[in-house]
Amino acid sequence: MRTKHSFYNFIVSLITSVILPLVGFVKISLFIGLYGRDINGLQLTIAQIIMFLNICELAFSLAFRQLLFKPLANDDKEAVLRIYHGAKKVFNATGTIVLILGIALAFLFPFFAHSPLDYFNTVLTFIILCVPYGISYFLMGPNFVIIADQQEYKINIWIQTFAILRMGLMIFVILMKLNFYYIILIEGANILLSNFVARRIALKAYPWLKDKPKDTSDKSFQHSAKYTIIQRLSVLATSNTDNIVISMFMGYDMTSVFGNYSYLTDSVSKIINSAITSPINSFGNLFNDYRADAYNVFTEFFNFATYIASVISICIFVVMQEFLTYWMKDPAVYRVTVIMAFLFAMNIFYLTMREPIIISRDANGLFKNAKNNAYLMAISKVLLSIILIRYWGFAGVLMATFVTNWIIDFFYNPILVYKNVFSLNPLRYYKMVVSRLLLALGIGTIAYIIWNNNLAYISGGMIHFVIACLILGISVGGVMTLIYAVSYKSFRNLFVRLLSIFRRSRTAD
């Protein structure tokens, strides 16, 4: 059942994660053409600030899921209800705080930012974008229960459908040349509607969540949440401060340019992370099953992650400049150097590769032990970005992320997990990473040389470019599949596991 639900979560997440970026590429190009890069840069900067205000959502989700893994596996409704009741109090209090802080910050933001809009419209934009996130805290509690119970696909299919409709409505607004406020109103409505519908579905699946537990003084969620907030702060500092720093030193116009670079890489990251993190809750329950061989499943998961990371990061590195030229049609502004493309690719590779380690850490509650690493990552990322952007611009910001990931994080979390979860020497992990990274670098270098030797054909029009991308993707994917299948037993075991799912599904039908 665990594997079956993982597969459903994977399919729903993967399909929608592919559709959304494709529609998003069209939307961004049209948006900048109508409203301009300054407005796009302003919206991106406000969005990243709101992400910090909304820091508790994913942190609470992690803490809540980790606490629920065992009682859900044991079908202990009273324990689930007790934890849920304690968490709901925190959700409601947090929602109130986010609303108050968001509105207060909206009035202060124009004093610290050179907005292309006047004071009133800047404040209004901030409030419209912020308020739905505060309200969502009053709705999200039941959603986390259904996610922890490995059935995220039941709500995710609705959430992603609304997200696709949101993109479609935004494109319609732009084509009709309507006011910018329609865009942000659609954004806010999508957040509220998604949370409301997900809540209805979750409460229908678990109607007993409306009951009151015998013990209403459970503090376990509050204890875990403070550690997950620290981890979430670290993630935000390493992945969601770039636009803020760039707007400070280079302005909203350049923030928009970098935002489009990031949209390409972030969209790809979301697709591959959907494929990798969809089984997160099943993997979490795995550690509560004494019959399961957690390390063997981990190595399957790791090989799948590095395989996907290798194929995607190689393709991003090779095609990034030509893709932006065809997409934004302004090569003078959207110019990507080799070092920038390399840093984007390496950061994608790392963030994808590390997921099995992070999931193992969090499923075992070890995020509590990683708080010092989280502090160090957050501080180093922000300080390095501020220093390096002065010398190398966009490349400096990317280098700050690279150093934070590959030096600080890389030498902490794997050691923590291998020693405390698997009771193994972490050198095993580092050897696995080095071998797969060298393989990706070798194939990536060959692919880059071949691509650039055929630029005359690739630059001959959109059809030529698409054909070249397909050939590149199929070739890199094929070579990687062959090498991984021959070299790594756990990668082969993954396909055996997937085949067994299809066989059981056919038998059930």
C-alpha positions as CSV (number, residue, x, y, z in Angstrom):
1,M,0.0,0.0,0.0
2,R,2.9,2.3,0.9
3,T,4.5,1.8,-2.5
4,K,1.1,2.2,-4.3
5,H,0.4,5.5,-2.7
6,S,4.0,6.7,-3.5
7,F,3.4,5.9,-7.1
8,Y,0.1,7.8,-7.2
9,N,1.7,10.8,-5.5
10,F,4.6,10.6,-8.0
11,I,2.3,10.5,-11.1
12,V,0.0,13.4,-10.0
13,S,3.0,15.6,-8.9
14,L,5.0,14.9,-12.1
15,I,2.3,15.5,-14.6
16,T,1.2,18.8,-13.0
17,S,4.8,19.9,-12.5
18,V,5.5,19.5,-16.2
19,I,2.3,21.3,-17.3
20,L,2.6,24.3,-15.0
21,P,6.1,25.5,-16.1
22,L,5.2,25.1,-19.8
23,V,2.2,27.4,-19.3
24,G,4.3,29.6,-17.1
25,F,6.9,30.3,-19.8
26,V,4.2,31.7,-22.0
27,K,2.7,33.8,-19.1
28,I,6.1,35.3,-18.1
29,S,7.0,36.3,-21.7
30,L,3.6,38.0,-22.1
31,F,3.7,39.6,-18.6
32,I,7.0,41.3,-19.2
33,G,5.9,42.4,-22.7
34,L,2.8,44.2,-21.2
35,Y,3.7,45.3,-17.7
36,G,7.5,45.6,-18.1
37,R,10.5,44.1,-16.3
38,D,10.3,46.6,-13.4
39,I,6.8,45.4,-12.4
40,N,7.9,41.8,-12.8
41,G,11.0,42.4,-10.6
42,L,8.8,44.1,-7.9
43,Q,6.4,41.2,-7.8
44,L,9.3,38.7,-7.5
45,T,10.9,40.7,-4.7
46,I,7.6,41.0,-2.8
47,A,7.0,37.2,-3.3
48,Q,10.4,36.4,-1.8
49,I,9.8,38.6,1.3
50,I,6.4,37.0,1.7
51,M,8.1,33.6,1.6
52,F,9.9,34.6,4.8
53,L,6.7,35.7,6.4
54,N,5.2,32.4,5.4
55,I,8.2,30.5,6.8
56,C,6.0,28.4,9.2
57,E,3.8,26.7,6.6
58,L,6.4,24.2,5.3
59,A,8.1,24.0,8.7
60,F,4.8,23.1,10.3
61,S,4.1,20.6,7.6
62,L,7.4,18.8,8.3
63,A,7.0,18.8,12.1
64,F,3.4,17.6,11.8
65,R,4.1,14.8,9.4
66,Q,7.0,13.6,11.4
67,L,4.9,13.3,14.5
68,L,2.0,11.6,12.7
69,F,4.1,8.9,10.9
70,K,3.9,6.4,13.8
71,P,0.3,6.9,15.1
72,L,-1.0,6.7,11.5
73,A,1.0,3.6,10.8
74,N,-0.5,2.1,14.0
75,D,-4.0,3.5,13.3
76,D,-4.0,5.3,16.6
77,K,-6.7,7.9,16.0
78,E,-6.6,9.2,19.6
79,A,-2.9,10.0,19.3
80,V,-3.4,11.7,15.8
81,L,-6.3,13.7,17.2
82,R,-4.3,14.8,20.3
83,I,-1.4,16.0,18.1
84,Y,-3.8,17.6,15.6
85,H,-5.6,19.5,18.3
86,G,-2.4,20.9,19.7
87,A,-1.1,21.8,16.3
88,K,-4.3,23.6,15.3
89,K,-3.9,26.1,18.1
90,V,-0.4,26.9,16.8
91,F,-1.7,27.2,13.2
92,N,-4.4,29.7,14.2
93,A,-2.0,31.8,16.3
94,T,0.6,31.8,13.5
95,G,-2.1,32.9,10.9
96,T,-3.0,35.9,13.1
97,I,0.7,36.9,13.5
98,V,1.4,36.6,9.7
99,L,-1.6,38.8,8.9
100,I,-0.5,41.5,11.4
101,L,3.2,41.4,10.4
102,G,2.3,41.3,6.7
103,I,0.1,44.3,6.8
104,A,2.6,46.2,8.9
105,L,5.4,45.4,6.5
106,A,3.3,46.4,3.6
107,F,3.2,50.0,4.9
108,L,7.0,50.0,5.6
109,F,8.2,48.2,2.4
110,P,8.0,51.3,0.0
111,F,10.4,53.2,2.3
112,F,13.1,50.6,1.7
113,A,12.5,49.9,-2.0
114,H,12.5,52.1,-5.1
115,S,9.2,50.8,-6.4
116,P,8.0,51.5,-10.0
117,L,4.6,52.1,-8.4
118,D,3.5,54.9,-6.1
119,Y,3.3,54.4,-2.3
120,F,-0.4,53.5,-2.2
121,N,-0.2,51.0,-5.1
122,T,2.9,49.4,-3.7
123,V,1.3,48.9,-0.3
124,L,-1.9,47.5,-1.9
125,T,0.1,45.1,-4.0
126,F,2.0,43.8,-1.0
127,I,-1.3,43.3,1.0
128,I,-3.1,41.5,-1.7
129,L,-0.2,39.1,-2.2
130,C,0.3,38.6,1.5
131,V,-3.1,38.3,3.2
132,P,-4.1,35.0,1.6
133,Y,-1.1,33.3,3.1
134,G,-2.1,34.4,6.6
135,I,-5.7,33.2,6.1
136,S,-4.5,29.8,4.8
137,Y,-3.1,28.9,8.3
138,F,-6.7,28.7,9.6
139,L,-7.5,26.2,6.9
140,M,-4.4,23.9,6.4
141,G,-4.5,21.6,9.5
142,P,-6.4,18.7,8.0
143,N,-4.4,18.9,4.8
144,F,-1.2,17.8,6.6
145,V,-3.0,14.7,8.0
146,I,-3.9,13.4,4.6
147,I,-0.4,14.2,3.3
148,A,1.3,12.3,6.2
149,D,-1.0,9.3,5.5
150,Q,0.6,9.0,2.1
151,Q,-2.5,10.1,0.2
152,E,-1.4,13.6,-0.9
153,Y,-2.5,12.9,-4.5
154,K,-6.2,13.1,-3.4
155,I,-5.8,16.9,-2.6
156,N,-2.8,17.6,-4.9
157,I,-4.8,16.9,-8.1
158,W,-7.2,19.6,-7.1
159,I,-4.5,22.1,-6.0
160,Q,-2.6,21.6,-9.2
161,T,-5.7,21.9,-11.3
162,F,-6.4,25.3,-9.7
163,A,-2.8,26.3,-10.3
164,I,-3.2,25.5,-14.0
165,L,-6.5,27.4,-14.2
166,R,-4.7,30.3,-12.4
167,M,-2.1,30.4,-15.2
168,G,-4.7,30.3,-17.9
169,L,-6.7,33.1,-16.3
170,M,-3.5,35.2,-16.0
171,I,-2.7,34.7,-19.7
172,F,-6.3,35.7,-20.5
173,V,-5.9,38.9,-18.4
174,I,-2.6,39.8,-20.1
175,L,-4.0,39.2,-23.6
176,M,-7.0,41.4,-22.8
177,K,-4.5,44.0,-21.5
178,L,-6.3,44.4,-18.2
179,N,-4.9,46.1,-15.1
180,F,-2.0,44.4,-13.2
181,Y,-4.2,44.0,-10.1
182,Y,-6.2,41.3,-11.8
183,I,-3.0,39.2,-11.9
184,I,-2.4,39.5,-8.1
185,L,-6.1,39.0,-7.3
186,I,-6.0,35.7,-9.2
187,E,-2.9,34.7,-7.3
188,G,-4.6,35.4,-3.9
189,A,-7.8,33.6,-4.9
190,N,-5.9,30.5,-6.0
191,I,-4.2,30.2,-2.6
192,L,-7.5,30.5,-0.7
193,L,-9.5,28.2,-3.0
194,S,-6.8,25.5,-3.0
195,N,-6.6,25.4,0.8
196,F,-10.4,25.5,1.2
197,V,-11.0,22.6,-1.2
198,A,-8.1,20.6,0.2
199,R,-9.5,21.1,3.7
200,R,-12.9,19.8,2.6
201,I,-11.4,16.7,1.1
202,A,-9.3,16.0,4.1
203,L,-12.2,16.4,6.6
204,K,-14.3,14.1,4.5
205,A,-11.6,11.4,4.6
206,Y,-11.0,11.9,8.3
207,P,-14.3,13.2,9.8
208,W,-13.1,12.3,13.3
209,L,-10.7,15.2,13.2
210,K,-13.6,17.4,14.2
211,D,-13.8,15.5,17.5
212,K,-12.1,16.8,20.7
213,P,-9.4,14.6,22.1
214,K,-9.4,13.4,25.8
215,D,-6.1,15.1,26.4
216,T,-6.0,18.7,25.1
217,S,-2.6,19.7,26.5
218,D,-0.3,18.0,24.0
219,K,2.8,20.1,23.4
220,S,4.8,17.7,21.1
221,F,4.0,19.8,18.0
222,Q,5.2,23.0,19.5
223,H,8.4,21.3,20.6
224,S,9.1,19.9,17.1
225,A,8.0,23.0,15.2
226,K,10.6,25.3,16.6
227,Y,13.3,23.1,15.1
228,T,11.7,22.8,11.7
229,I,11.3,26.6,11.5
230,I,15.1,26.9,11.8
231,Q,15.5,24.4,9.0
232,R,13.0,26.2,6.8
233,L,14.8,29.5,7.5
234,S,18.0,27.9,6.2
235,V,16.2,26.7,3.1
236,L,14.8,30.1,2.4
237,A,18.1,31.9,3.0
238,T,19.8,29.6,0.5
239,S,17.2,29.6,-2.2
240,N,14.9,32.6,-1.7
241,T,17.1,35.6,-1.1
242,D,18.7,36.1,-4.5
243,N,16.0,38.4,-5.9
244,I,16.1,40.5,-2.7
245,V,19.8,40.9,-2.8
246,I,19.8,41.7,-6.6
247,S,17.0,44.3,-6.2
248,M,19.2,46.0,-3.5
249,F,22.3,46.2,-5.6
250,M,21.2,46.0,-9.2
251,G,17.5,47.2,-9.3
252,Y,14.2,45.6,-10.2
253,D,15.0,45.5,-13.9
254,M,17.9,43.1,-13.2
255,T,15.8,41.2,-10.6
256,S,13.4,40.4,-13.4
257,V,16.2,39.2,-15.7
258,F,17.6,36.9,-13.0
259,G,14.1,35.9,-12.1
260,N,13.7,34.5,-15.6
261,Y,16.9,32.6,-15.4
262,S,15.7,31.2,-12.1
263,Y,12.3,30.4,-13.5
264,L,13.8,28.0,-16.0
265,T,16.0,26.3,-13.4
266,D,13.4,26.4,-10.7
267,S,10.8,24.9,-13.0
268,V,13.0,22.0,-13.9
269,S,13.9,21.6,-10.2
270,K,10.2,21.4,-9.3
271,I,9.6,18.7,-11.9
272,I,12.5,16.5,-10.7
273,N,11.8,17.2,-7.0
274,S,8.2,16.2,-7.6
275,A,9.4,12.8,-8.9
276,I,11.8,12.4,-6.0
277,T,10.0,13.9,-3.0
278,S,6.6,12.4,-3.8
279,P,7.4,9.2,-1.8
280,I,8.6,11.3,1.2
281,N,5.7,10.3,3.5
282,S,6.0,6.6,2.5
283,F,9.7,6.8,3.2
284,G,8.9,8.3,6.6
285,N,6.6,5.5,7.5
286,L,9.3,3.1,6.4
287,F,11.4,3.9,9.4
288,N,8.5,2.8,11.7
289,D,8.3,-0.6,10.0
290,Y,10.8,-3.0,11.6
291,R,10.4,-5.4,8.6
292,A,11.7,-2.9,6.1
293,D,15.3,-2.6,5.0
294,A,15.6,1.2,5.1
295,Y,19.2,1.5,3.8
296,N,18.5,-0.6,0.7
297,V,15.5,1.6,-0.1
298,F,17.6,4.7,0.6
299,T,20.2,3.6,-2.0
300,E,17.5,3.0,-4.6
301,F,16.1,6.4,-3.8
302,F,19.6,8.0,-4.0
303,N,20.5,6.4,-7.3
304,F,17.1,7.5,-8.8
305,A,17.8,11.1,-7.5
306,T,21.3,11.3,-8.9
307,Y,20.2,9.8,-12.2
308,I,17.5,12.4,-12.6
309,A,19.8,15.1,-11.4
310,S,22.5,14.2,-13.9
311,V,20.3,14.1,-16.9
312,I,18.5,17.4,-16.1
313,S,21.6,19.3,-15.0
314,I,23.5,18.3,-18.1
315,C,20.7,19.4,-20.3
316,I,20.3,22.7,-18.5
317,F,24.0,23.5,-18.7
318,V,24.1,22.8,-22.4
319,V,21.0,24.5,-23.7
320,M,20.4,27.4,-21.2
321,Q,21.8,30.2,-23.4
322,E,20.0,29.2,-26.6
323,F,16.7,28.5,-24.7
324,L,16.7,32.0,-23.2
325,T,17.4,33.5,-26.6
326,Y,14.4,31.8,-28.1
327,W,12.2,32.4,-25.1
328,M,12.8,36.1,-24.2
329,K,14.0,37.1,-27.7
330,D,16.6,39.6,-26.2
331,P,20.1,38.0,-26.3
332,A,21.7,41.3,-25.3
333,V,19.9,41.3,-22.0
334,Y,19.5,37.6,-21.3
335,R,23.1,36.5,-21.7
336,V,24.3,33.5,-19.9
337,T,28.0,32.9,-19.4
338,V,29.5,29.4,-19.2
339,I,30.3,29.8,-15.5
340,M,26.7,30.9,-14.8
341,A,25.2,27.9,-16.7
342,F,27.7,25.6,-14.8
343,L,26.7,27.0,-11.4
344,F,23.0,26.8,-12.2
345,A,23.5,23.1,-13.2
346,M,25.7,22.2,-10.2
347,N,23.1,23.8,-7.8
348,I,20.3,21.8,-9.4
349,F,22.4,18.6,-9.2
350,Y,23.1,19.2,-5.5
351,L,19.6,20.1,-4.4
352,T,18.2,17.0,-6.2
353,M,20.9,14.7,-5.0
354,R,20.5,15.7,-1.3
355,E,16.8,14.9,-1.1
356,P,17.2,11.3,0.1
357,I,19.5,12.4,2.9
358,I,17.2,15.3,3.9
359,I,14.1,13.0,3.9
360,S,15.9,10.4,6.0
361,R,17.0,13.1,8.4
362,D,13.6,14.6,8.8
363,A,11.7,11.3,8.9
364,N,13.8,10.4,11.9
365,G,13.4,13.7,13.6
366,L,17.1,14.6,13.2
367,F,16.2,18.2,12.0
368,K,16.5,19.0,15.8
369,N,20.2,18.0,15.6
370,A,20.9,20.1,12.5
371,K,20.0,23.5,13.8
372,N,23.6,24.8,14.0
373,N,24.2,23.7,10.4
374,A,21.0,25.6,9.4
375,Y,22.2,28.8,11.1
376,L,25.5,28.5,9.4
377,M,24.0,28.0,6.0
378,A,21.6,30.9,6.3
379,I,24.3,33.3,7.5
380,S,26.9,32.2,5.0
381,K,24.6,32.4,2.0
382,V,23.3,35.9,2.7
383,L,26.8,37.3,3.6
384,L,28.5,35.6,0.6
385,S,25.7,36.9,-1.8
386,I,26.2,40.5,-0.6
387,I,30.0,40.3,-0.9
388,L,30.2,38.4,-4.2
389,I,27.5,40.3,-6.1
390,R,29.7,43.4,-5.9
391,Y,32.4,41.7,-7.9
392,W,30.7,39.1,-10.2
393,G,27.0,40.2,-10.4
394,F,24.7,37.3,-11.0
395,A,27.5,34.8,-11.0
396,G,28.5,36.0,-7.5
397,V,25.0,35.2,-6.2
398,L,25.1,31.7,-7.8
399,M,28.6,31.1,-6.4
400,A,27.3,32.0,-2.9
401,T,24.7,29.2,-3.3
402,F,27.3,26.8,-4.6
403,V,29.7,27.3,-1.7
404,T,26.9,27.1,0.9
405,N,25.6,23.8,-0.6
406,W,28.8,22.0,-1.5
407,I,31.0,23.0,1.4
408,I,28.8,23.7,4.4
409,D,25.8,21.4,3.9
410,F,27.5,18.6,2.1
411,F,29.8,17.9,5.0
412,Y,27.2,17.9,7.7
413,N,23.8,16.2,6.9
414,P,25.2,13.0,5.3
415,I,27.4,12.4,8.4
416,L,24.4,13.1,10.7
417,V,22.2,10.6,8.8
418,Y,24.7,7.8,8.3
419,K,25.8,7.8,11.9
420,N,22.4,8.2,13.6
421,V,20.0,6.4,11.1
422,F,22.0,3.8,9.3
423,S,24.9,3.3,11.7
424,L,27.3,3.3,8.8
425,N,30.5,5.1,7.8
426,P,29.5,8.3,5.9
427,L,32.5,7.7,3.5
428,R,30.2,5.3,1.7
429,Y,27.9,8.1,0.9
430,Y,30.7,10.5,-0.3
431,K,32.2,7.8,-2.5
432,M,28.7,7.3,-4.1
433,V,28.4,11.0,-4.7
434,V,31.9,11.5,-6.2
435,S,31.5,8.6,-8.7
436,R,28.2,9.8,-9.9
437,L,29.3,13.5,-10.1
438,L,32.4,12.6,-12.1
439,L,30.2,10.6,-14.5
440,A,27.8,13.6,-14.9
441,L,30.7,16.0,-15.5
442,G,32.3,13.7,-18.1
443,I,29.1,13.2,-20.1
444,G,28.2,16.9,-19.6
445,T,31.5,18.0,-21.1
446,I,31.1,15.7,-24.1
447,A,27.5,16.9,-24.6
448,Y,28.5,20.6,-24.4
449,I,31.3,20.1,-27.0
450,I,29.0,18.3,-29.5
451,W,26.2,21.0,-28.9
452,N,28.5,23.9,-29.6
453,N,29.9,22.2,-32.7
454,N,26.4,22.2,-34.1
455,L,25.4,25.7,-33.2
456,A,24.9,26.7,-36.9
457,Y,22.0,24.2,-37.1
458,I,20.6,24.9,-33.6
459,S,20.5,28.6,-34.3
460,G,18.6,28.0,-37.5
461,G,15.1,28.4,-36.0
462,M,12.8,27.2,-33.2
463,I,12.1,23.8,-34.9
464,H,15.9,23.1,-35.2
465,F,16.3,24.0,-31.6
466,V,13.5,21.8,-30.4
467,I,14.8,18.9,-32.5
468,A,18.3,19.4,-31.1
469,C,16.9,19.5,-27.5
470,L,15.1,16.2,-28.1
471,I,18.2,14.5,-29.5
472,L,20.2,15.8,-26.5
473,G,17.7,14.7,-23.9
474,I,17.2,11.2,-25.4
475,S,21.0,10.7,-25.9
476,V,22.0,11.9,-22.4
477,G,19.1,10.0,-20.8
478,G,19.9,6.8,-22.8
479,V,23.6,6.8,-22.0
480,M,22.9,7.5,-18.3
481,T,20.2,4.8,-18.1
482,L,22.6,2.3,-19.6
483,I,25.5,3.2,-17.3
484,Y,23.4,3.2,-14.2
485,A,21.6,0.0,-15.0
486,V,25.0,-1.8,-15.6
487,S,26.9,-0.2,-12.8
488,Y,24.4,0.1,-9.8
489,K,22.4,-2.8,-8.5
490,S,20.1,-0.6,-6.4
491,F,19.1,1.3,-9.6
492,R,18.1,-2.0,-11.2
493,N,16.2,-2.9,-8.0
494,L,14.2,0.3,-8.4
495,F,12.8,-0.9,-11.7
496,V,12.0,-4.3,-10.2
497,R,10.0,-2.4,-7.5
498,L,8.2,-0.3,-10.1
499,L,7.4,-3.4,-12.2
500,S,5.8,-5.1,-9.1
501,I,3.5,-2.1,-8.7
502,F,2.2,-2.5,-12.2
503,R,1.7,-6.2,-11.7
504,R,-0.2,-5.7,-8.5
505,S,-2.3,-3.0,-10.1
506,R,-3.3,-5.3,-13.0
507,T,-4.1,-8.1,-10.5
508,A,-6.3,-5.8,-8.5
509,D,-8.1,-4.7,-11.6
